[in-house]
Protein backbone atom coordinates (compact mmCIF):
# COMPACT_ATOMS: atom_id res chain seq x y z
CA UNK A 1 0.00 0.00 0.00
CA UNK A 2 1.32 3.43 -1.01
CA UNK A 3 2.28 5.60 1.93
CA UNK A 4 1.63 9.40 1.90
CA UNK A 5 3.18 12.13 4.06
CA UNK A 6 6.34 12.31 6.10
CA UNK A 7 7.49 10.02 8.82
CA UNK A 8 8.95 11.32 12.05
CA UNK A 9 12.43 10.44 10.77
CA UNK A 10 11.80 12.43 7.58
CA UNK A 11 10.84 15.48 9.63
CA UNK A 12 13.90 15.14 11.86
CA UNK A 13 16.17 14.96 8.80
CA UNK A 14 14.52 18.02 7.21
CA UNK A 15 14.82 20.03 10.43
CA UNK A 16 18.47 18.99 10.77
CA UNK A 17 19.30 20.04 7.21
CA UNK A 18 17.40 23.34 7.55
CA UNK A 19 19.09 24.19 10.83
CA UNK A 20 22.54 23.55 9.44
CA UNK A 21 21.84 25.56 6.30
CA UNK A 22 20.67 28.48 8.45
CA UNK A 23 23.82 28.26 10.56
CA UNK A 24 25.96 28.39 7.42
CA UNK A 25 24.01 31.12 5.62
CA UNK A 26 23.31 33.50 8.53
CA UNK A 27 26.90 34.83 8.76
CA UNK A 28 26.91 35.31 4.99
CA UNK A 29 23.69 37.31 5.02
CA UNK A 30 24.81 39.24 8.10
CA UNK A 31 28.10 40.16 6.43
CA UNK A 32 26.26 41.24 3.27
CA UNK A 33 23.94 43.42 5.34
CA UNK A 34 26.87 45.03 7.17
CA UNK A 35 28.65 45.61 3.86
CA UNK A 36 25.56 47.33 2.43
CA UNK A 37 25.35 49.54 5.51
CA UNK A 38 29.01 50.45 5.22
CA UNK A 39 28.59 51.28 1.53
CA UNK A 40 25.72 53.63 2.39
CA UNK A 41 27.85 55.41 4.99
CA UNK A 42 30.75 55.74 2.57
CA UNK A 43 28.46 57.31 0.00
CA UNK A 44 27.05 59.76 2.55
CA UNK A 45 30.51 60.80 3.73
CA UNK A 46 31.69 61.35 0.16
CA UNK A 47 28.73 63.64 -0.47
CA UNK A 48 29.47 65.45 2.79
CA UNK A 49 33.00 65.99 1.54
CA UNK A 50 31.65 67.66 -1.60
CA UNK A 51 29.39 69.84 0.54
CA UNK A 52 32.32 70.89 2.76
CA UNK A 53 34.26 71.84 -0.36
CA UNK A 54 31.36 73.95 -1.63
CA UNK A 55 31.05 75.65 1.75
CA UNK A 56 34.76 76.47 1.67
CA UNK A 57 34.40 78.06 -1.77
CA UNK A 58 31.82 80.43 -0.28
CA UNK A 59 33.84 81.17 2.86
CA UNK A 60 37.43 81.98 1.87
CA UNK A 61 38.49 78.37 1.98
CA UNK A 62 37.51 77.78 5.61
CA UNK A 63 35.47 74.89 6.91
CA UNK A 64 32.33 75.70 8.91
CA UNK A 65 32.57 76.35 12.65
CA UNK A 66 31.53 73.57 14.97
CA UNK A 67 28.95 75.96 16.37
CA UNK A 68 27.84 79.57 16.01
CA UNK A 69 26.11 81.72 18.59
CA UNK A 70 27.32 79.60 21.50
CA UNK A 71 25.06 79.99 24.54
CA UNK A 72 22.34 81.82 22.63
CA UNK A 73 18.97 80.81 21.24
CA UNK A 74 20.29 81.24 17.72
CA UNK A 75 23.16 78.78 17.88
CA UNK A 76 23.65 76.52 14.88
CA UNK A 77 25.98 73.55 14.82
CA UNK A 78 27.77 72.31 11.73
CA UNK A 79 25.10 69.66 11.11
CA UNK A 80 22.56 72.46 10.53
CA UNK A 81 24.92 74.77 8.68
CA UNK A 82 25.65 72.13 6.05
CA UNK A 83 22.04 71.21 5.21
CA UNK A 84 21.60 73.87 2.45
CA UNK A 85 24.78 72.56 0.81
CA UNK A 86 23.15 69.15 0.65
CA UNK A 87 20.11 70.56 -1.11
CA UNK A 88 17.94 70.39 2.01
CA UNK A 89 16.02 73.04 3.91
CA UNK A 90 16.78 74.51 7.31
CA UNK A 91 13.37 74.32 8.97
CA UNK A 92 13.85 75.04 12.67
CA UNK A 93 10.28 74.81 13.90
CA UNK A 94 9.51 72.60 16.88
CA UNK A 95 12.16 70.82 18.95
CA UNK A 96 15.74 70.97 17.69
CA UNK A 97 15.99 67.17 17.49
CA UNK A 98 13.27 67.17 14.81
CA UNK A 99 15.17 69.57 12.52
CA UNK A 100 17.02 68.39 9.39
CA UNK A 101 20.45 67.50 10.82
CA UNK A 102 23.33 65.74 9.11
CA UNK A 103 23.94 62.31 10.64
CA UNK A 104 20.92 62.46 12.93
CA UNK A 105 17.54 63.04 11.32
CA UNK A 106 19.22 62.93 7.89
CA UNK A 107 21.82 60.41 6.71
CA UNK A 108 21.69 58.24 9.81
CA UNK A 109 24.07 55.31 9.68
CA UNK A 110 21.97 52.15 9.02
CA UNK A 111 24.16 50.23 11.48
CA UNK A 112 23.65 52.68 14.35
CA UNK A 113 21.21 51.81 17.16
CA UNK A 114 17.95 53.72 17.27
CA UNK A 115 18.06 56.85 19.45
CA UNK A 116 16.90 56.53 23.03
CA UNK A 117 14.87 59.22 24.77
CA UNK A 118 14.54 60.39 28.34
CA UNK A 119 11.63 62.66 29.22
CA UNK A 120 10.96 63.14 25.52
CA UNK A 121 14.51 64.38 24.97
CA UNK A 122 17.07 62.32 22.99
CA UNK A 123 19.79 60.99 25.26
CA UNK A 124 21.84 58.35 23.43
CA UNK A 125 22.56 57.29 19.83
CA UNK A 126 21.23 60.53 18.36
CA UNK A 127 24.20 61.53 16.18
CA UNK A 128 25.89 59.08 13.80
CA UNK A 129 28.39 61.43 12.10
CA UNK A 130 30.90 63.49 14.09
CA UNK A 131 33.55 66.01 13.04
CA UNK A 132 37.22 66.37 14.07
CA UNK A 133 37.13 68.77 17.04
CA UNK A 134 38.92 71.04 17.84
CA UNK A 135 42.01 70.51 15.68
CA UNK A 136 39.99 71.02 12.47
CA UNK A 137 36.61 72.45 13.50
CA UNK A 138 36.38 75.07 16.26
CA UNK A 139 33.93 77.34 18.04
CA UNK A 140 35.02 80.93 17.23
CA UNK A 141 32.61 82.39 19.80
CA UNK A 142 34.53 80.56 22.53
CA UNK A 143 37.91 81.58 21.17
CA UNK A 144 37.88 85.04 19.54
CA UNK A 145 40.35 85.15 16.69
CA UNK A 146 40.19 81.40 16.23
CA UNK A 147 38.36 79.62 13.45
CA UNK A 148 38.03 76.28 11.72
CA UNK A 149 40.81 75.18 9.41
CA UNK A 150 41.42 76.20 5.82
CA UNK A 151 40.66 72.98 4.00
CA UNK A 152 43.45 73.27 1.44
CA UNK A 153 46.07 73.61 4.19
CA UNK A 154 45.19 70.41 5.98
CA UNK A 155 47.31 67.29 5.41
CA UNK A 156 45.41 64.87 3.21
CA UNK A 157 45.63 62.20 5.92
CA UNK A 158 43.68 64.30 8.47
CA UNK A 159 40.12 63.15 9.04
CA UNK A 160 37.28 65.67 8.77
CA UNK A 161 34.38 63.48 9.88
CA UNK A 162 33.62 59.90 10.82
CA UNK A 163 31.27 57.50 12.57
CA UNK A 164 30.35 58.87 15.99
CA UNK A 165 28.69 57.21 18.95
CA UNK A 166 25.79 59.59 19.26
CA UNK A 167 25.36 61.23 22.63
CA UNK A 168 22.59 63.79 22.35
CA UNK A 169 22.79 67.53 23.11
CA UNK A 170 25.42 68.92 20.71
CA UNK A 171 27.89 66.06 20.66
CA UNK A 172 28.14 65.65 16.88
CA UNK A 173 31.90 65.46 17.21
CA UNK A 174 34.94 63.27 17.75
CA UNK A 175 37.59 64.71 20.06
CA UNK A 176 41.06 64.62 18.54
CA UNK A 177 43.36 62.81 21.00
CA UNK A 178 46.25 65.18 20.26
CA UNK A 179 47.52 67.79 22.73
CA UNK A 180 45.78 71.02 21.81
CA UNK A 181 46.71 74.59 22.66
CA UNK A 182 43.92 77.12 22.39
CA UNK A 183 42.81 80.31 24.10
CA UNK A 184 39.38 78.77 24.51
CA UNK A 185 40.71 76.73 27.45
CA UNK A 186 41.41 78.47 30.78
CA UNK A 187 44.83 76.86 31.18
CA UNK A 188 45.68 77.31 27.52
CA UNK A 189 45.94 73.55 27.09
CA UNK A 190 43.35 70.85 26.82
CA UNK A 191 44.42 67.30 26.26
CA UNK A 192 42.01 64.81 24.79
CA UNK A 193 44.78 62.22 25.01
CA UNK A 194 43.75 58.59 25.36
CA UNK A 195 44.37 57.83 29.03
CA UNK A 196 41.59 55.40 30.05
CA UNK A 197 41.16 51.77 29.05
CA UNK A 198 37.37 51.47 28.80
CA UNK A 199 37.11 48.15 26.95
CA UNK A 200 39.49 46.13 29.11
CA UNK A 201 42.05 45.21 26.45
CA UNK A 202 44.95 46.95 28.20
CA UNK A 203 45.19 49.77 25.63
CA UNK A 204 44.21 53.35 26.57
CA UNK A 205 41.33 54.34 24.32
CA UNK A 206 39.40 57.26 25.83
CA UNK A 207 40.22 60.73 27.14
CA UNK A 208 39.72 62.04 30.66
CA UNK A 209 37.19 64.78 29.77
CA UNK A 210 35.15 62.07 28.01
CA UNK A 211 34.24 60.68 31.43
CA UNK A 212 30.61 61.64 32.01
CA UNK A 213 29.49 60.89 35.53
CA UNK A 214 32.21 58.29 35.98
CA UNK A 215 30.94 56.06 33.19
CA UNK A 216 33.02 57.20 30.19
CA UNK A 217 29.88 57.47 28.10
CA UNK A 218 31.82 59.26 25.36
CA UNK A 219 33.99 56.22 24.75
CA UNK A 220 36.78 56.39 22.14
CA UNK A 221 36.49 60.20 22.28
CA UNK A 222 33.12 59.91 20.54
CA UNK A 223 34.20 57.58 17.73
CA UNK A 224 32.08 54.52 16.95
CA UNK A 225 33.57 51.36 15.45
CA UNK A 226 30.37 50.13 13.81
CA UNK A 227 31.73 48.67 10.59
CA UNK A 228 33.62 45.37 10.83
CA UNK A 229 35.72 46.47 13.78
CA UNK A 230 36.55 49.86 12.32
CA UNK A 231 35.05 53.16 11.25
CA UNK A 232 34.55 55.13 8.05
CA UNK A 233 36.31 58.48 7.81
CA UNK A 234 36.04 61.41 5.43
CA UNK A 235 39.58 62.67 4.83
CA UNK A 236 40.76 66.19 4.05
CA UNK A 237 41.40 65.28 0.40
CA UNK A 238 37.75 64.23 -0.03
CA UNK A 239 38.40 60.50 0.02
CA UNK A 240 36.62 58.13 2.39
CA UNK A 241 38.55 55.39 4.15
CA UNK A 242 37.80 52.52 6.49
CA UNK A 243 40.21 52.60 9.42
CA UNK A 244 40.63 49.83 11.97
CA UNK A 245 40.30 50.49 15.67
CA UNK A 246 44.00 49.82 16.31
CA UNK A 247 45.11 52.16 13.50
CA UNK A 248 42.97 55.01 14.80
CA UNK A 249 44.13 54.52 18.38
CA UNK A 250 47.75 54.69 17.21
CA UNK A 251 47.20 57.79 15.02
CA UNK A 252 48.39 55.91 11.95
CA UNK A 253 49.45 58.29 9.17
CA UNK A 254 48.55 61.25 11.38
CA UNK A 255 44.80 60.71 11.04
CA UNK A 256 44.07 62.77 14.19
CA UNK A 257 45.41 65.94 12.62
CA UNK A 258 48.24 68.25 13.58
CA UNK A 259 48.37 70.36 16.73
CA UNK A 260 48.98 73.79 15.20
CA UNK A 261 50.00 75.28 18.55
CA UNK A 262 47.08 77.68 18.80
CA UNK A 263 47.56 79.23 15.37
CA UNK A 264 44.51 80.57 13.59
CA UNK A 265 45.00 77.88 10.96
C-alpha positions, 0 to 999 in steps of 0.5 A, a space after each residue: 500500500 502506497 504511503 503518503 506524508 512524512 514520517 517522524 524520521 523524515 521530519 527530523 532529517 529536514 529540520 536537521 538540514 534546515 538548521 545547518 543551512 541556516 547556521 551556514 548562511 546566517 553569517 553570509 547574510 549578516 556580512 552582506 547586510 553590514 557591507 551594504 550599511 558600510 557602503 551607504 555610509 561611505 556614499 554619505 561621507 563622500 557627499 558630505 566631503 563635496 558639501 564641505 568643499 562647496 562651503 569652503 568656496 563660499 567662505 574663503 576656503 575655511 570649513 564651517 565652525 563647529 557651532 555659532 552663537 554659542 550659549 544663545 537661542 540662535 546657535 547653529 551647529 555644523 550639522 545644521 549649517 551644512 544642510 543647504 549645501 546638501 540641497 535640504 532646507 533649514 526648517 527650525 520649527 519645533 524641537 531641535 531634534 526634529 530639525 534636518 540635521 546631518 547624521 541624525 535626522 538625515 543620513 543616519 548610519 543604518 548600522 547605528 542603534 535607534 536613538 533613546 529618549 529620556 523625558 521626551 529628549 534624545 539621550 543616546 545614539 542621536 548623532 551618527 556622524 561626528 567632526 574632528 574637534 577642535 584641531 579642524 573644527 572650532 567654536 570661534 565664539 569661545 575663542 575670539 580670533 580662532 576659526 576652523 581650518 582652511 581645507 586646502 592647508 590640511 594634510 590629506 591624511 587628516 580626518 574631517 568626519 567619521 562614525 560617531 557614537 551619538 550622545 545627544 545635546 550637541 555632541 556631533 563630534 569626535 575629540 582629537 586625542 592630540 595635545 591642543 593649545 587654544 585660548 578657549 581653554 582656561 589653562 591654555 591647554 586641553 588634552 584629549 589624550 587617550 588615558 583610560 582603558 574602557 574596553 578592558 584590552 589593556 590599551 588606553 582608548 578614551 580621554 579624561 574629559 570624556 568621562 561623564 558621571 564616571 561612566 566614560 559614556 563618550 567612549 573612544 572620544 566619541 568615535 564609533 567602530 560600527 563597521 567590521 571592527 573599524 570606522 569610516 572616515 572622510 579625509 581632508 582630500 575628499 576620500 573616504 577610508 575605512 580605518 581599523 580600531 587599532 590604527 585610529 588609536 595609534 594615530 596611523 598616518 597622522 589621522 588625528 590631525 596636527 596640533 597647530 600650537 594655537 595658530 589661527 589655521 
